[in-house]
Amino acid sequence: MKKRLQDLTIKDAFMFAAVMSDEEQCRHLLELVLNTKILTIHVVTEKSITYHPEYHGVRLDVMAEEEGTRRRFNVEMQVKTEIALAKRSRYYHAQMDMDALLAGESYDQLADTYVIFICDFDPFGNRLYRYTIENRIQETGKALNDGSQTIILSTKGKNQSEVPVELVRFLQYVAQETDEAETEDDYVKMLQERIKSIKKNRDWEGKYMLLEEMMREERMEGMQEGIQKGQERINQLNILLSEQNRGEDIIKAATDRDYQEQLFKEFNL
């Protein structure tokens, strides 16, 4: 059963992207995560909450750029356990660099890039609220200083004394199943008010409905493509069996799925 807009919380990718489309909310989060001052930022709305064929479907991460430094940020909410975060991070860094190069920047002018995942699970099992990853020289342990950094936040951390209390409160808020829990944290209160505003906004409701429709169509296309590929595989198997005069195997495979899979392996299909 699909969720209504009113049922979404900060951990839902659409709501997170909608909240972070507010540049002040996004700037505050970046300061919180990076533990450094962030200047005025511009959220690249045309690359958030939209459908991009080159990104393999619906994109719900948040893209932002800092004015002056041109530092680029990609922030994404992750609720389901994702085993390919490292490769996903690599892809996002490469995409930000490619966008800059296509815009006319040279390699030596590439701005620093940050990929930030906010996870409602612990990707490494070390019970840390924050994991900071950067490229290093293996032999010396020194940072490569290539300007790329990945930060993975986890709501399952236990090291409260090692990270800012405001970050801990934010992650505890993300971990909750409701947006209405009482809190003394000013930033969390700001997020709650922003979410209430979004849920009352008809434009956001329309965007959410459109997104749901795009995702439904994408799933249907995927199912149809899978059915077509499956049928082509069966047809190919039947042709190969016919060439070997194995009519009985064709009949048996039509009613015995395990035997059909065995034949697929036999013919490397």
Secondary structure, 3 states (H helix, E strand, C coil): CCCCHHHCCCCCHHHHHHHHCCHHHHHHHHHHHHCCCCCCEEECHHHCCEEEHHHCEEECCEEEEECCCCCEEEEEEECCCCCCHHHHHHHHHHHHHHHHHHCCCCHHHCCCEEEEEEECCCCCCCCCCEEEECCECCCCCCECCCCEEEEEEECCCCCHHHCCHHHHHHHHHHHCCCCCCCCCCHHHHHHHHHHHHHHCCHHHHHHHHHHHHHHHHHHHHHHHHHHHHHHHHHHHHHHHHHHCCCHHHHHHHHHCHHHHHHHHHHCCC
